[in-house]
Amino acid sequence: MSLRAAIDVGTNSVRLLVTDGGAGAPIGGGGDVDRSLTITRLGEGVDAARALQPEPVRRTIEAIARYASRARELGVAGDRIRACATSAVRDAANRDEFLVAVRDAAGVTLECISGDEEARLSFAGAAASFEPRAPKLVVDIGGGSTEFVAGDTQVRAAISVDAGSVRLTERHVTADPPPAADQAAVRAGADAAVAAARAAVGAALRAMPGEPVLIGVAGTITTAAAIALDLPGYDRDAIHRHVLARETVAAIRGRLASMTSAQRRTLPAMPPGREDVIVAGAILLEAAMDGFGFDAVTVSETDILDGIAASIS
């Protein structure tokens, strides 16, 4: 085996993928040895304070160290572990201290990647499961940022916007469940982000021949698919390539918005730690579909984590 491990340190979660194969091996090709997720909410308070907070840092470093240890136990060489941090770390004034603390505790170098690199890796992971020449818009709704990437056999245009499920929740949600005014404020923030994305990638999307498909990745969208399918638990195979109609997304958002976080937490497919931010994520998905004129989104279970793994030489 030629094992490699990717660790994705996001605003809301830390994820691990250990997979078999060298660089350039097929993404999502069935060689996965381990996929794990821990919600640590590293980005808690970062939007307001512009700094990582002590308790989220502690939780996140603990998760990274555990995943790095797990990768080594499975036989991954140290130089074949790539760990990448995204929006929350990019935005934090104390990010250098955090990166040093991760290296000391986990024995891995955590890269703080740019929004452009995040978008490129998201596209590489998501697009691998679809016909290469077909025009695509990949939307990756994270906790702190959302990436919009237009491409076919390659990336044609991309942007990372500072709007995600955690960021929009912290900015606009004042009560649980969120009242109509809070939801409207989230939607206004989401619409502004989508308008910026449309200006950045819309021309490239229109220039590609053929009818483009909208591909959605990350926790908000995969959880929405699990709810739509009424799954008794998380089922990666059932979720992958499931198509969510626009009206289905609206119905799920309405259902979730009517519930408290405690009630959402009881849903079988709801990962603990996502229940309080998923309404904002669903509103952002609606805004993206409306802004770009898509009446359906196809869910991909391959995403930036797979893109990171594929980049390891």
Backbone hydrogen bonds, N-H to C=O, Kabsch-Sander energy under -0.5 kcal/mol:
donor,donor_aa,acceptor,acceptor_aa,energy
4,R,19,T,-2.2
5,A,80,R,-2.7
6,A,17,L,-2.8
7,I,82,R,-2.5
8,D,15,R,-2.2
9,V,7,I,-0.6
9,V,84,C,-3.4
10,G,8,D,-0.9
10,G,13,S,-2.9
14,V,38,T,-2.9
15,R,8,D,-2.2
16,L,36,S,-2.4
17,L,6,A,-2.3
18,V,34,D,-2.7
19,T,4,R,-2.5
19,T,17,L,-0.5
20,D,31,G,-1.8
21,G,2,S,-1.6
24,G,310,A,-1.0
25,A,22,G,-2.1
29,G,26,P,-1.2
33,V,18,V,-3.4
34,D,18,V,-1.8
36,S,16,L,-2.1
38,T,14,V,-2.5
40,T,12,N,-1.0
40,T,38,T,-0.7
41,R,12,N,-2.3
43,G,11,T,-2.9
44,E,41,R,-1.8
46,V,43,G,-2.0
47,D,43,G,-0.6
49,A,45,G,-2.8
50,R,46,V,-2.5
57,V,53,Q,-2.2
58,R,54,P,-2.4
59,R,55,E,-2.5
60,T,56,P,-2.4
61,I,57,V,-2.8
62,E,58,R,-2.0
63,A,59,R,-1.8
64,I,60,T,-2.7
65,A,61,I,-2.7
66,R,62,E,-2.1
67,Y,63,A,-2.4
68,A,64,I,-2.8
69,S,65,A,-2.2
70,R,66,R,-2.2
71,A,67,Y,-2.5
72,R,68,A,-2.0
73,E,69,S,-2.4
74,L,70,R,-1.7
75,G,72,R,-1.3
76,V,71,A,-2.4
80,R,77,A,-2.1
81,I,78,G,-1.1
82,R,5,A,-2.6
82,R,80,R,-0.5
83,A,109,T,-0.7
84,C,7,I,-2.7
85,A,111,E,-3.7
86,T,9,V,-1.7
90,R,86,T,-2.4
91,D,87,S,-2.2
92,A,88,A,-0.6
92,A,89,V,-0.8
93,A,50,R,-3.1
95,R,92,A,-1.3
98,F,94,N,-1.6
99,L,95,R,-2.6
100,V,96,D,-2.0
101,A,97,E,-2.2
102,V,98,F,-2.4
103,R,99,L,-2.0
104,D,100,V,-2.4
105,A,101,A,-2.2
106,A,102,V,-3.2
107,G,102,V,-0.6
107,G,103,R,-1.5
108,V,102,V,-0.5
110,L,108,V,-0.7
111,E,83,A,-2.7
111,E,109,T,-0.6
113,I,85,A,-1.9
113,I,111,E,-1.0
118,E,114,S,-2.5
119,A,115,G,-2.3
120,R,116,D,-2.3
121,L,117,E,-2.6
122,S,118,E,-2.3
123,F,119,A,-2.4
124,A,120,R,-2.3
125,G,121,L,-2.2
126,A,122,S,-2.8
127,A,123,F,-2.9
128,A,124,A,-0.7
129,S,126,A,-1.3
130,F,127,A,-2.0
134,A,131,E,-1.1
136,K,151,G,-2.5
137,L,213,V,-2.4
138,V,149,V,-3.0
139,V,137,L,-0.5
139,V,215,I,-2.9
140,D,138,V,-0.5
140,D,147,E,-2.4
141,I,139,V,-0.7
141,I,217,V,-1.2
142,G,140,D,-0.9
142,G,145,S,-2.0
146,T,161,V,-2.2
147,E,140,D,-1.9
148,F,159,I,-2.6
149,V,138,V,-2.4
150,A,157,A,-2.8
151,G,136,K,-2.1
152,D,154,Q,-2.0
156,R,150,A,-3.2
157,A,150,A,-1.8
159,I,148,F,-1.9
161,V,146,T,-2.7
161,V,159,I,-0.5
163,A,161,V,-2.3
165,S,142,G,-2.3
166,V,143,G,-0.9
167,R,143,G,-2.4
168,L,164,G,-2.7
169,T,165,S,-1.4
170,E,166,V,-2.8
171,R,167,R,-1.9
172,H,168,L,-2.0
173,V,169,T,-2.3
174,T,172,H,-0.6
183,Q,179,P,-2.2
184,A,180,A,-2.4
185,A,181,A,-1.9
186,V,182,D,-2.4
187,R,183,Q,-2.5
188,A,184,A,-2.2
189,G,185,A,-2.1
190,A,186,V,-2.7
191,D,187,R,-3.0
192,A,188,A,-1.9
193,A,189,G,-1.8
194,V,190,A,-2.6
195,A,191,D,-2.4
196,A,192,A,-1.7
197,A,193,A,-2.0
198,R,194,V,-3.0
199,A,195,A,-2.0
200,A,196,A,-1.4
201,V,197,A,-2.7
202,G,198,R,-2.0
205,L,201,V,-2.2
206,R,202,G,-2.3
207,A,203,A,-1.7
208,M,204,A,-0.9
208,M,205,L,-0.5
213,V,135,P,-1.8
215,I,137,L,-2.7
215,I,213,V,-0.6
216,G,298,T,-2.5
217,V,139,V,-2.3
220,T,141,I,-0.6
222,T,218,A,-2.3
223,T,219,G,-2.3
224,A,220,T,-2.0
225,A,221,I,-2.1
226,A,222,T,-2.0
227,I,223,T,-2.3
228,A,224,A,-2.6
229,L,225,A,-2.2
230,D,227,I,-1.1
231,L,226,A,-2.2
239,I,235,D,-2.0
240,H,236,R,-2.3
241,R,299,V,-3.4
242,H,239,I,-2.4
244,L,242,H,-0.5
244,L,297,V,-3.0
245,A,243,V,-0.6
246,R,295,D,-2.4
249,V,245,A,-2.1
250,A,246,R,-2.1
251,A,247,E,-2.0
252,I,248,T,-2.5
253,R,249,V,-2.6
254,G,250,A,-2.5
255,R,251,A,-2.3
256,L,252,I,-2.8
257,A,253,R,-2.6
258,S,254,G,-1.1
259,M,256,L,-1.2
264,R,260,T,-2.5
265,R,261,S,-2.1
266,T,262,A,-0.6
266,T,263,Q,-1.0
267,L,264,R,-1.7
270,M,267,L,-1.9
274,R,271,P,-2.2
277,V,274,R,-1.4
278,I,274,R,-1.4
281,G,277,V,-1.7
282,A,278,I,-2.6
283,I,279,V,-2.3
284,L,280,A,-2.2
285,L,281,G,-2.0
286,E,282,A,-2.3
287,A,283,I,-2.4
288,A,284,L,-2.2
289,M,285,L,-2.4
290,D,286,E,-2.6
291,G,287,A,-2.9
292,F,288,A,-1.9
293,G,289,M,-0.7
294,F,289,M,-2.5
297,V,244,L,-2.3
298,T,214,L,-2.9
299,V,242,H,-3.0
299,V,297,V,-0.5
300,S,216,G,-2.6
306,D,303,D,-0.6
307,G,303,D,-2.1
308,I,304,I,-2.7
309,A,305,L,-2.0
310,A,306,D,-2.4
311,S,307,G,-0.9
311,S,308,I,-0.6
312,I,309,A,-1.3
